[in-house]
Amino acid sequence: MQAEFENELHQIVQAELLANFGSHISPTEAGPLFKRIVFVMLATLDTTTTMDAADRMIKVATSSDSLIVKYFTQPSGPGVIALSGLPRFNNDVAKRATASLTALREAYLTGARGCAPASLLLTRTRPVYEFVRTNLNIDMHGLENHQSFPDGLDIEDATIGENVSLVYEVRKKSPTVPNNLLTICLCRRSEMANCKGSLWDCLDEDGR
């Protein structure tokens, strides 16, 4: 989902940069400026994961303000008048990015993309991912939160702890589980450590 969203964010920023500043940016400078803007926005995206979608996208959209101001006010730049498009650029990027992220969350959490939508993007961890998603039928966690808990907390969704327990018990008892399940998961531990509500918060050093 993150990979898809970043790809869509690239397209949104590129389109809005052209729509709001196209007449003030030379073709030779548009590419480098776009890359710098996207770099800053993606960095902000990574540091705002606990924010609500709309507020997060506003933060992401405005994170490149100083870069854009610096570009347009440099001695060889088009001048301050070009900055009149900045508020609309920020607003349009934020609105479109929020809509994109919300739609992707809906698709992934409801299963509209299938039970294992990230398979094609994975390599070594694919067997584990597909086993958990397909064989154990453990869905991506967060649907209740996405839908604002219509029936209350943990009424429809299993808790993260319950899903972790299921994976662990099946790993002990079933010979059909990928042999490298725990090894692969442990290799991913450092990548998952920064995720809020990570399953590793539920495990001890032995993986229990």
N, C-alpha and C positions, 0 to 999 in steps of 0.2 A: 504493500500500500504506500509506504514511504517513497519507494522508487518511482511508482506511478505518479504520485503527487509532485515530486520534484520535477519530473518530465513535464507535467502540465503547468507547473509554475514557470518553467522556462518559456513555454509558449505564451503564457499570459503576459509576462513581463516584456517579452519581445514585441508582442502586439500593442501593448499599451505605451511602450516607449516610442514606437513608430507613430501611434495615433496622437500622442500628446506633444512629442518633441521632434517628430520626423522632419519638419521644415527647418529646424535649427541645427540639425546634426548632419555632418557630411557623411557620405557612404563609407569612406575610409575610417572614420572614427566611430561609427555606430557599433561595429562588432566589438572592438576593445571596451567601449563604454558599457555595453550590454553585459559582457563577461564580468566586469568589475561589480556591476550592480547585482547580478545574480549571485556572485560569490558572497557578498555581504548579506544578502537576503537568506541564503541557505545557512550561513553561520548563525544568523538570528533565529532561524527556524529550529535549529538544533538546541538552542538555549531557552526556548519558550514552550517546551513540551507540556508543562503543567497548566498552561493558560487555556481558557475557553477558545474555541475556534475563531470566533469573530474578533475578539481582542488580540489574539495571537497574530492573525493576518494583518491587522492594523499595525502592530509592532513590526512585523516583517516588511510590510510595504514602506513604512517610513524610515526604516533602518538605512536606506541609501540616500536620504535627504542631503546629508553633508557632502557626499560624493557628487551628487548631481549639481548642487549649488557651486561647489568648487569647479566643476567642469565648465559651467556656463559663465562663471565670473572670472575665469582666467583671462589674461591679456588678449589672447588670440581667440577667445570664445565668443559666442553670439551675443552675450550681454544679458543683463538682468531681466530684460523683457521676456526672454524665453522661459523664465521661471514661473510665468503666469500659469503654465500648464502643470506645475508640480502638485497642487492640491487635487486636481482631477486625476492625475496619474496615481497618486497614493490611494485615493478613494476607489478607483476602478480596479486596481490591482488587489486591494483588500477584499472588495466585494466578490470578485471573480474567484479569488483564491479560497475564500471561505466557502463559496458554493461548491467548488471543486473538491475540497477536503471533506465537506459534509456528504457529498454524493459518494465519494470513495468509501468513506466509513460505512455508510448505509449498505453499499454493495458488498463489502467484505463481511460485515457483521451479520447480515441477514442471509448470507450464503448465495447471493445472486451471482457471484463469480465462481461458484462451485465450492466444494468442501476443502480444496487445497489449492487456492488461487496463486500461491507464490512458488509452486513447484518449479516452474521453468526458470526462475531466477536463482535457484539453489544448486549447489554442487554436492559437497560431502554430506551436508546435513539433510539432503532431500529424503533419504529413506526414513529418517527419524520423523521429519516433518509430516510426510505422507502417512506414516504409521499412526501418529497421534491424531491427525486430522481425519483420515479415512477409516482406518481399522478401529480406532477407539471412538470415533465420532465426537472428538472434543473440538468444539468450535472456538473461533477467536473470541477471547473474553472482552466484554464491554458493551454488549447489546442493551442491557438494562440501563446502563449509564447513558448511552447514546439516545435512548428513548425517554430519558428523565424518570426512570424507575416508576412506570405506570402502576405496577402492582406491589411496589415495595422492594427493599434491598434483598438481593439473593433469593427471590421467589421463583423466577424462571431460570436464571443462570445458576450453574453450579459455581461454587467459590473456586478461586485459584488453588487453594489448599486441597479441595476435593479432587480436582483434576490431576494435581501432582500425585496424590495418593493413588489414584487409579493407574497412572502411568507406572509408578513404582511397583505396585502389586502385580500388574500384568508382566512387567519386565522380569520379576522373580519367578513367575509360574508358567509363562508361555514360551515354548521353544521357537515360535514363529516371530518373536520380536527380533528386530535387527540386533545382531550380536554387539555392534558397536554403539548401541543406544546411549549408554552412560558416558562412554569415552567421548563421543561427538558432543554431547550436551555439555560436558565439562570443558571442552575446547571452546565452546561458545560462551562460557561463564563470564569472561571478561567483557565481552561485547554486550551482554545483557545486564551487567551490573548497574548500569546507569538508568535502566528502565524503571519507571515508577510502577510498583506492584509486581516486580519481577518474581518469577516462580522461585528464584534462588533465595528469596527472603523466607521461603517456607521450608528450605532444606538445611540439614546440618552438613558437616564436612564429609560425611559418608554418603551423602545423597539421599538421606531419609527425610 
